Amino acid sequence: MGTAYKIRCKHCGTQFDHYYGNDYGTTIRCVGCGDHVETETAIRCPSCRRRINDTPEEFNSQVEVVMMWD
């Protein structure tokens, strides 16, 4: 299972894709699946390098599209 996000950085306006998925059977915690948003590992905008997941609310406010697959 994997998750792809289309994110628009609120700091600089850059839109980018962020992919997060399983790596051949190992368990990887989803960044924003359900009620959990990973905030310990930084996700940064590729243009301005600002962190977009300081809080779950900040991350969710910048996500425009979520796509999930098995």
C-alpha positions as CSV (number, residue, x, y, z in Angstrom):
1,M,0.0,0.0,0.0
2,G,1.2,3.5,-0.7
3,T,0.1,7.1,-0.6
4,A,0.8,10.0,-3.0
5,Y,0.1,13.6,-2.0
6,K,-0.2,16.6,-4.2
7,I,1.0,19.4,-1.9
8,R,1.1,23.2,-2.4
9,C,3.6,24.9,-0.1
10,K,1.9,27.7,1.9
11,H,5.3,29.5,2.2
12,C,6.3,29.8,-1.5
13,G,3.3,28.4,-3.4
14,T,5.3,25.6,-5.1
15,Q,3.1,22.5,-6.0
16,F,4.8,19.2,-5.7
17,D,4.1,15.5,-5.4
18,H,5.2,13.5,-2.3
19,Y,5.1,9.7,-2.5
20,Y,5.2,7.3,0.5
21,G,4.8,3.6,0.2
22,N,5.8,0.2,1.4
23,D,9.3,-1.1,0.6
24,Y,8.8,-4.8,-0.4
25,G,7.0,-6.0,2.7
26,T,8.6,-3.8,5.4
27,T,6.2,-1.8,7.5
28,I,6.4,1.9,6.9
29,R,4.1,4.3,8.8
30,C,2.0,6.4,6.4
31,V,2.7,10.1,6.6
32,G,-1.0,11.2,6.7
33,C,-3.2,8.1,6.7
34,G,-6.3,8.4,8.7
35,D,-5.9,10.5,11.9
36,H,-2.1,10.1,12.1
37,V,0.3,12.6,10.5
38,E,4.0,11.9,11.0
39,T,5.7,15.0,12.5
40,E,9.0,13.5,13.6
41,T,10.4,13.1,10.1
42,A,10.5,16.4,8.2
43,I,8.9,16.7,4.8
44,R,10.3,19.8,3.1
45,C,9.3,21.9,0.1
46,P,11.7,21.2,-2.7
47,S,11.9,24.9,-3.6
48,C,12.1,26.9,-0.3
49,R,13.1,23.9,1.9
50,R,10.7,24.9,4.6
51,R,9.2,22.1,6.7
52,I,5.5,21.4,5.9
53,N,4.6,18.9,8.6
54,D,5.4,20.7,11.9
55,T,1.8,19.9,13.0
56,P,-0.9,17.7,11.6
57,E,-3.1,20.8,10.9
58,E,-0.3,22.5,9.0
59,F,0.3,19.4,6.9
60,N,-3.4,18.8,6.1
61,S,-3.9,22.5,5.2
62,Q,-1.3,22.2,2.4
63,V,-2.5,18.8,0.9
64,E,-4.6,19.3,-2.2
65,V,-5.0,15.7,-3.4
66,V,-4.5,12.3,-1.7
67,M,-4.2,9.1,-3.8
68,M,-3.9,5.7,-2.1
69,W,-3.1,2.2,-3.7
70,D,-2.6,-1.3,-2.6
